[in-house]
Every structure is written in structure tokens, then in C-alpha cells.
Amino acid sequence: MSSRLQQTFAALAVARRKALIPYITAGDPAPEHTVALMHALVRGGADVIELGVPFSDPMADGPVIQLACERALKHGTGLADILDQVAEFRRDDVRTPVVLMGYLNPIETYGVAAFARRAREVGVDGVLIVDLAIEEAPDYLPELRAHGLDCIFLLAPTSPEARIETIARAASGYLYYVSLKGVTGASSLDVASVAEKLAMIRRHTALPLAVGFGIRNAAAARAIAQVADGVVVGSALVAEIERLADQPERIVPTLTERLRELRRALDDASSE
């Protein structure tokens, strides 16, 4: 039986469309807003949601997402709360894949087996564990896979081809290519370099390739959509949440409209 992620990417491929994958941090600006924001992303055109699990030391993330993690943790948002939020989201949306993106520590604290069971029970489709090195993957992947969770890995511009081949064999769902050196929200997006690297990665996998870490606006999303299967937008959305933190009633309509702009850009790229 194919996973929700496989079904989504297969349907997009048939329609010749690219996946729009927004990221938000669960619990930001406060836990009671998370489910409404997830639904807002879907209304705006999201194909997959990456839901960040706040962590006190998010080493791969830039200042925007670091601050989002701080806000979420200040409200006491933990992994158990996030799994409950996914369960609430699933009461109204059984179609949109949800990927939890975060770090090993919260999962290990929860218990890998217990996490995998609960994640599958509430409707999580995949996990992207930023600090899970491929060498450590055998300690975690069997339990995650046994509960039907896709395991998504990051690939960096500096990843050598042999390592990319190893990671591609272990991954499922999709592969996430980091479009630039540095942390989330950085700049200097080089589309030609991304295209060259993706071409090499495709020699080692049939998985969809999503690109993120430097996509700030519709123009960048459109450019990346011409060479990738999916576009991940995170820091730009989280910055909007931060900007409107004292006007929470404006966050849902603002994010919905930002997603619609991105969706139009991706669809324009697909039609060229």
C-alpha cells in the first residue's frame, strides 16, 4: 500500500504540477493557533505540510526559526502536544500529508517506539530528523518504518556523491535538498547550481526531490520549481507569523494569501 506522500507526489506528477511544501513551527505564536494555521496552508495550496517540532538548540535553523522555537517552547509546546495537534488536524483533513521536522532529542525523550506508534495513530506521514546521520539511521529507521512512517533526509551542496547514494537508499517519501550552504533563511540562491546537483542526485534515486532553505518569495519558488519536484518555504512564512504575533487574527488570512502567491508561481513554472 502506497503512503500518503507517495500518492500525493504521484498525483502531482500526473498533473505535471510541483509540490508546495510550507513549513511552520508547531506552537508558534501559541499552541492554540497551530491547527488553524495548518488548515490555512492547505487552503492556500499546500500539498504537504512540514510541521516543525520546537527544540532548544535547532542548529540547522537560522534566527527566524530559532526565535519561533523559543516562542513555542515558552508556551510549553512539546512533542506530545504536537501529536495531539496532528490528530485534531486529521479530524477535518485526511488527505494532506504531514511531515514532522525536528531533532532527535525530543523523539528519544518520548521514546522512539512510543513516538512511532503515536505518530502513525494520529496521522503523521513522515519524519525529517535533521541531526540523524545516515550512520545512525539503522538504530531508528526500522521502528519508524514498521509504523509506516516515511523517513526523509537532507542532502547538502557539500554532500559527496557516494554519501548521496547511501542516503538515497535509506530514504522514502522524498529527499530534501538544501539549496545553499548555511542555515535556514539564508540567501544567495543559485538555481543553476541547484539544477546541476539535482541532476546528479536523480542518477541515484527515483524519489521526488524537494528544495528548500533559501526560497523567500514567489520568484525564487518559480525558479526552483523549474528544476525540482517540490519547493519548501519556511523562514519566509515564519517571519510573517512573528511580524503578526500581536495581531493573531491576521495570521491565518496572511498565510493563506502568501501560499496562494507561491502556488500560482509554481503552477506558472509547470506550464512553461
GIVENCOR-V279960 format. One record per residue. N is the residue number from 0. RES is the residue in three letters. PHI is phi in degrees with one decimal (none if undefined). PSI is psi as a letter, one per 40 degrees, with the letter a starting at -180 (* if undefined). D_FIRST is the distance of its C-alpha to the first C-alpha in whole Angstrom. Layout:
[[N/RES/PHI/PSI/D_FIRST] [N/RES/PHI/PSI/D_FIRST]]
This chain:
[[0/MET/none/h/0] [1/SER/-76.3/i/4] [2/SER/-80.5/i/7] [3/ARG/-62.2/d/10] [4/LEU/-65.8/d/12] [5/GLN/-60.8/d/10] [6/GLN/-62.7/d/10] [7/THR/-66.0/d/13] [8/PHE/-67.9/d/15] [9/ALA/-64.8/d/13] [10/ALA/-65.1/d/15] [11/LEU/-64.8/d/18] [12/ALA/-63.1/d/18] [13/VAL/-62.8/d/19] [14/ALA/-82.1/e/21] [15/ARG/56.1/f/23] [16/ARG/-120.2/i/23] [17/LYS/-104.8/i/23] [18/ALA/-76.6/h/21] [19/LEU/-100.2/h/24] [20/ILE/-123.2/g/23] [21/PRO/-81.9/i/26] [22/TYR/-118.3/h/27] [23/ILE/-134.8/i/29] [24/THR/-91.6/h/30] [25/ALA/-60.2/h/29] [26/GLY/88.0/e/32] [27/ASP/-110.5/h/34] [28/PRO/-80.3/e/37] [29/ALA/-158.2/i/36] [30/PRO/-55.7/d/33] [31/GLU/-68.9/e/34] [32/HIS/-95.0/e/33] [33/THR/-59.9/d/30] [34/VAL/-64.5/d/28] [35/ALA/-61.9/d/30] [36/LEU/-67.7/d/30] [37/MET/-60.7/d/26] [38/HIS/-65.8/d/26] [39/ALA/-63.4/d/29] [40/LEU/-62.1/d/27] [41/VAL/-65.6/d/24] [42/ARG/-60.9/d/27] [43/GLY/-77.9/e/29] [44/GLY/120.5/e/26] [45/ALA/-65.4/h/23] [46/ASP/-97.9/d/20] [47/VAL/-141.8/i/19] [48/ILE/-110.9/h/21] [49/GLU/-97.9/h/22] [50/LEU/-107.0/h/24] [51/GLY/-74.6/h/27] [52/VAL/-94.9/h/28] [53/PRO/-62.0/i/31] [54/PHE/-142.4/i/33] [55/SER/-72.1/e/37] [56/ASP/-135.1/g/37] [57/PRO/-78.5/g/34] [58/MET/-66.8/d/36] [59/ALA/-90.3/e/33] [60/ASP/-104.4/i/34] [61/GLY/-78.1/a/37] [62/PRO/-61.6/d/40] [63/VAL/-63.0/d/38] [64/ILE/-77.8/d/35] [65/GLN/-58.7/d/37] [66/LEU/-66.8/d/39] [67/ALA/-62.2/d/36] [68/CYS/-62.2/d/35] [69/GLU/-62.7/d/39] [70/ARG/-63.0/d/39] [71/ALA/-65.4/d/36] [72/LEU/-67.7/d/37] [73/LYS/-60.2/d/40] [74/HIS/-87.8/e/38] [75/GLY/81.0/e/37] [76/THR/-68.5/h/33] [77/GLY/-122.8/i/31] [78/LEU/-61.1/d/28] [79/ALA/-61.8/d/27] [80/ASP/-64.1/d/29] [81/ILE/-67.0/d/26] [82/LEU/-63.5/d/23] [83/ASP/-65.5/d/25] [84/GLN/-65.1/d/26] [85/VAL/-63.4/d/22] [86/ALA/-59.4/d/22] [87/GLU/-65.9/d/24] [88/PHE/-58.4/d/23] [89/ARG/-68.7/e/20] [90/ARG/-64.1/d/22] [91/ASP/-116.3/e/23] [92/ASP/-138.9/h/20] [93/VAL/-105.3/e/16] [94/ARG/-103.4/d/15] [95/THR/-76.0/h/17] [96/PRO/-64.4/i/15] [97/VAL/-121.9/h/18] [98/VAL/-114.2/h/18] [99/LEU/-88.5/h/21] [100/MET/-115.6/h/24] [101/GLY/-176.1/a/27] [102/TYR/-123.5/i/28] [103/LEU/-64.0/d/28] [104/ASN/-53.9/d/31] [105/PRO/-61.4/d/29] [106/ILE/-69.7/d/26] [107/GLU/-65.8/d/28] [108/THR/-65.3/d/31] [109/TYR/-69.1/d/28] [110/GLY/105.9/h/27] [111/VAL/-58.7/d/23] [112/ALA/-65.0/d/22] [113/ALA/-65.0/d/23] [114/PHE/-61.7/d/22] [115/ALA/-60.1/d/18] [116/ARG/-63.3/d/18] [117/ARG/-68.5/d/20] [118/ALA/-61.4/d/18] [119/ARG/-67.0/d/15] [120/GLU/-60.3/d/17] [121/VAL/-88.2/e/18] [122/GLY/105.6/f/15] [123/VAL/-71.5/i/16] [124/ASP/-103.6/d/13] [125/GLY/-158.7/i/15] [126/VAL/-132.0/i/19] [127/LEU/-125.0/h/21] [128/ILE/-100.3/h/24] [129/VAL/-57.6/d/27] [130/ASP/-98.9/f/29] [131/LEU/-90.0/h/26] [132/ALA/-71.3/i/28] [133/ILE/-61.1/d/26] [134/GLU/-66.7/d/28] [135/GLU/-93.1/e/27] [136/ALA/-56.8/d/23] [137/PRO/-59.0/e/23] [138/ASP/-79.4/e/25] [139/TYR/-125.1/d/22] [140/LEU/-60.7/d/19] [141/PRO/-56.7/d/18] [142/GLU/-67.6/d/18] [143/LEU/-65.6/d/16] [144/ARG/-67.2/d/13] [145/ALA/-61.3/d/13] [146/HIS/-105.7/e/13] [147/GLY/74.8/e/10] [148/LEU/-91.7/h/13] [149/ASP/-71.9/i/13] [150/CYS/-113.2/h/16] [151/ILE/-100.8/h/18] [152/PHE/-122.3/i/22] [153/LEU/-88.2/i/25] [154/LEU/-120.3/h/27] [155/ALA/-106.6/i/31] [156/PRO/-58.9/d/33] [157/THR/-91.3/e/35] [158/SER/-67.3/h/32] [159/PRO/-69.3/i/33] [160/GLU/-60.9/d/31] [161/ALA/-62.4/d/30] [162/ARG/-70.1/d/29] [163/ILE/-59.7/d/26] [164/GLU/-61.9/d/25] [165/THR/-65.1/d/25] [166/ILE/-65.0/d/23] [167/ALA/-61.2/d/21] [168/ARG/-67.9/d/19] [169/ALA/-87.5/e/19] [170/ALA/-82.6/i/17] [171/SER/-151.5/i/14] [172/GLY/87.6/c/13] [173/TYR/-165.2/i/17] [174/LEU/-109.3/i/20] [175/TYR/-109.3/h/23] [176/TYR/-93.7/h/26] [177/VAL/-79.6/h/29] [178/SER/-73.5/e/32] [179/LEU/-155.3/i/35] [180/LYS/-78.2/h/37] [181/GLY/122.0/a/37] [182/VAL/-106.7/i/36] [183/THR/-58.4/i/34] [184/GLY/87.0/e/36] [185/ALA/-70.9/i/38] [186/SER/-113.9/a/40] [187/SER/66.3/f/40] [188/LEU/-73.3/h/37] [189/ASP/-115.7/g/38] [190/VAL/-65.5/d/35] [191/ALA/-62.2/d/37] [192/SER/-65.8/d/36] [193/VAL/-61.3/d/32] [194/ALA/-60.3/d/32] [195/GLU/-64.2/d/33] [196/LYS/-68.6/d/31] [197/LEU/-63.1/d/28] [198/ALA/-60.9/d/29] [199/MET/-67.9/d/29] [200/ILE/-61.4/d/26] [201/ARG/-63.2/e/24] [202/ARG/-69.6/e/26] [203/HIS/-116.4/e/23] [204/THR/-158.7/i/20] [205/ALA/-101.9/e/18] [206/LEU/-66.2/i/16] [207/PRO/-61.8/i/18] [208/LEU/-113.5/h/21] [209/ALA/-104.7/i/23] [210/VAL/-124.0/h/26] [211/GLY/-153.0/a/28] [212/PHE/94.0/e/31] [213/GLY/-142.8/f/34] [214/ILE/-101.4/h/33] [215/ARG/-100.3/d/36] [216/ASN/-151.4/i/36] [217/ALA/-63.5/d/35] [218/ALA/-63.5/d/37] [219/ALA/-66.2/d/35] [220/ALA/-61.3/d/32] [221/ARG/-62.6/d/32] [222/ALA/-63.8/d/34] [223/ILE/-69.0/d/31] [224/ALA/-62.8/d/28] [225/GLN/-74.9/e/30] [226/VAL/-124.0/e/29] [227/ALA/-116.9/i/26] [228/ASP/-89.7/e/22] [229/GLY/-153.4/i/23] [230/VAL/-125.0/h/26] [231/VAL/-103.0/h/26] [232/VAL/-123.6/h/29] [233/GLY/-125.7/c/30] [234/SER/-57.3/d/34] [235/ALA/-62.9/d/35] [236/LEU/-75.1/d/33] [237/VAL/-64.6/d/34] [238/ALA/-63.6/d/38] [239/GLU/-65.5/d/38] [240/ILE/-61.9/d/37] [241/GLU/-62.4/d/40] [242/ARG/-60.8/d/42] [243/LEU/-105.6/e/42] [244/ALA/-58.1/d/41] [245/ASP/-92.0/e/45] [246/GLN/-132.4/g/44] [247/PRO/-57.8/d/40] [248/GLU/-66.6/e/40] [249/ARG/-91.7/e/40] [250/ILE/-67.8/d/37] [251/VAL/-60.5/d/34] [252/PRO/-63.7/d/36] [253/THR/-67.4/d/37] [254/LEU/-66.2/d/33] [255/THR/-59.2/d/32] [256/GLU/-68.9/d/35] [257/ARG/-61.2/d/34] [258/LEU/-65.6/d/30] [259/ARG/-62.1/d/32] [260/GLU/-62.4/d/34] [261/LEU/-66.2/d/31] [262/ARG/-61.8/d/29] [263/ARG/-62.9/d/32] [264/ALA/-64.6/d/32] [265/LEU/-65.3/d/29] [266/ASP/-68.6/d/29] [267/ASP/-63.5/d/32] [268/ALA/-64.1/d/31] [269/SER/-69.0/d/28] [270/SER/-85.9/e/31] [271/GLU/-81.5/*/33]]
